[in-house]
Amino acid sequence: MSRLRLILWLMVLVAGGLAAAGLTLYSYQDDLGQTIVVDSLERVPEKYRESAKKGFIPSFRSDPKPKKSSAVIEAVPESVVIERSDGRDANGQFSVTPPPEEIEIDSGLASATLNMQKLREIHLNFERIYLAARDNGLQFPAIGPLHLTNNQLIIDLRLPAEMSSDAGKAWLVKAGTFFDQLKGLQYNTGMWLSQNSPELLSTMPMLVARAKVLLNELETAFSAIPSGK
């Protein structure tokens, strides 16, 4: 309640107008603990005058509006390009930035990517067959399913008929060579398993290692195809 009375007193005083130099106010607290503000010491009851506080409110004159500065014309170098937010240049013409040059995508890239996945899987299965036979013998149950899986992958694999980029054509040649290597390895593996021949353990590591070299060369060629990932 004391704050409300204070605000009301201030509003009355301001509405009545302030002197050019400002206004002196006096405040005191009555017996109820309320703060009372008056504009002269005479209006403060005598018993509160010794404890009354004096304050000063300056006049509320607004600052004069700044004068408009005179226009300053500066020379603009010829090399400065003036850009506009509407897309026009300094002459009022629309300027269009050409899009960045697109990377050529080989027409056979999708097929090459799928074939790379299958070729990697076939070679990995050959490594698994050798390790299983070496550690567990030629009759280990997991060897037969791996061999049959490779047989089906080789039957289903179809290399792209052609590639549109030079890098793609180079990859296709290496892919054909690697695929022929895998088909020969698959034939030998089937023969060794059917005969339970120990030659699988003596010859297969060399053939798998040779195929690994060809696969690494194929991976490098594939990464060179435009947009090949």
Secondary structure, DSSP 8 states (H G I E B T S, - for coil): -HHHHHHHHHHHHHHT---SS-EEEEEEE-TTS-EEEESSGGGS-HHHHTT-EEEEE--------------------TT-----TTSB-TTS-B------------TTHHHHHHHHHHHHHHHHHHHHHHHHHHHH-TT-TTHHHHHHHHHHHHHH----S--SSHHHHHHHHHHHHHHHHHHHHHHHHHHHHHHT-THHHHHHHHHHHHHHHHHHHHHHHHHTSTT--
